Amino acid sequence: MPSATPSARRFMRSADDRADAERLAFLVARAVGAKVPAAFRYSETELLMDYVGGIPGRTLQGDEREQERLMSTPSGKRLGLLDVLIGNEDRNPGNWKVVDGEVVGIDQGEAWSDAGKSLPDWGYQTFGREYYDFANDRWRKNDLSRADVERMEEALKAVRSEFIPSRQEWYDDMMKRFAEVKKHSRWRA
């Protein structure tokens, strides 16, 4: 199974971009309550990442009911929020697992890629559907409460320094998307 859609493979990413994407995606995941492995960058092109066991999402292919159920769980919704915020269009069935009934994302290396900037063109539109209507190119009303949004916003602001100076554009793109999620949350919509 290819690790990315044909549209994603058109864009070449450096090892530096992928390593930064993994590390920064972990920080954003913590800020929004999504489950992904911890990632620590220890050299120019290498990082240390926690191993995630569990059941690979690809083993559930063909079981649409179970996939839909998992996407609608709190952990599935938070993973979708993470993907939408970081522009991770590569949440294919091989890039998530089920661990103790919780959805855990793996492989965030395509986050903030050029391929992920255009949401309607995403090849894998699974988990992000809670927040974005890919078919109609518009944000969806979501069930985030005021407390959820305020807590996440503070946590996202707290990680800003990790993006400076070389990845400030990534942070700005993420916060623009967060503003849309906030605007469409149940207490604002």
N, C-alpha and C positions, 0 to 999 in steps of 0.2 A: 504494500500500500504506500503511495507517495506521501511524504510528510507535509506537503502543501499543495494547494490548488494550482492549476496551470497559471492563473493570473499572478499568484504569489511568486512562482518560480521565475517570472520575468524580471523580478527585482533581485539583484545580487546583494547580499548583506555580508559585511565583514565579520570576522570573529569578534572584533571589538564591539560592534553593534549588538551582536547576539548575546555576548557576555553582559553588556550593560542592560540589555532588555531583560534578561533573566533576573539579575540582581534588583533592578528597579521595580520590576513586576512583583517581586516578593514583598517589597516595602509597601507598594500600593495595595497588594492583596491584604496585608495586615491592616491597613488603614480602613478598608471597606468590609472586612470580615470574610474574605474569600480564603479558601484553603489551597495553598500551593506549597511546594517544598522550599525550605530556606535555601538561599543562594548567597555564597560569599565569594567575591572575586579576589583571587590571590596572585594573578599575574596579568600581563597584557591581554592574553587570549584564553585564559583558563579560569574556571571557577569550581568551587566545591559546592555540591548540592546534596541535600538530604535525599535518601532513597525512599521511594513511595511504593509500598507493596499493593495489595488489593486486587480487585477485579478490573481489568482493562475495559474501557468503554467499547472497544471493538468487539468484545465477546457478546455484547448485547445487540449487535446489528441484527435486524430482522424482528426484534422484540420492541416494536414501536411504543406499545403501552408502557413498558418499563422505562424506556428512554424518556418518554414524556413525564412520567412520574418523577424520575430523578431530576429532570430539568425544573420541575415545579417545587422541589424541596427548598428549604432555606439555603442549604449549601449550593444547590444548583443555581438558584437565583443570584447568589452573591458571586459565583463564578461568572455568570453572564454579565453582571455589572462590571466586574473586573475586565472582561474581554472588551466590552464596549468602551470603557474608559481608556484602555491602553491600546486600542486598535488592533487587538489580536484576532485576526480573521482565520487563524489556523487551529481552531478547536475541533479538529477532526476526531473520530472515534478512538484513535490511538493516543490522543493527547489529554485524556482524562481517565480517572479510575474511581472505583467505589471502594472506600475504606470504612468499615464498620457502619455501613449505610449512608455515609457522607460522600458527596462528590468532591474530588480533589483534582485540580488541574495540574498537568505536567507539561513541560516544554512551552515556555513563554518566549522563546527566542525570536519569534516573528513579531512580537509586540512593537508598536511604534514604527512598523515598516511602511514604506510607501504604499504597498499593496493593501494595507489595512485602513488607509485614510478614507477611502470611499466606502461607507457602510453598505450601500445597496449592492455593491459588487462582491461582497464577501462570498467565498465559496462554501464556508461552513457557518451557517446562520442559526445554529442550534440554541445554545444557552443565552445568547444576547437578545433573543426574541422577547423576553420579558420587558425589555427597556426600549427596543427599537423595532419598528415595523419595516423590515427590509424590503418587502414587496412594494410598499407604498412610499418608501423613503421619508419616513417621519418618526419622531419620537413618540413612544407610547406613554400613557398614564401608568404610573407604577405604584406599588403599595408601600413605598418608603415613608415612614413617619417623619415628623419634624425633628424628633430626637435623633432618629437614624441619620438624617441628612446633616444636622448640625455636628454630630459626633464625627461623621465621615469627613466633612469639610475641614474641621479642625485637624484631624489626623492627616489629611492630604496636604494641608498647609505646612504641617510639621515636617514632612519629608522633602519639602521643596529644596532645601540645601543640598540634598543628595544628587539633584539634577544639575546643579550649577558647577562650572559654567558650560560644560560641553553639551548637556542634554536639556537646556532650558526650553527649547522648542518642543520637546516631548512633553515636558511638564505643562506648558501653555496649552498644547492640544488636548491633553487630558483634562485640564481644568475647564476648558470650553465645553467639552462633552459632559463633565460633571454639572456644569451650569444648566445644561439641557435636562439632565436627569432630575436635578433639583426642581426646575421649573415644572416638570411633569409629575412630580411626586404627589401623593394623594392629598397632602395638606396644602399644596399650592395650586393644584389643577382645578 
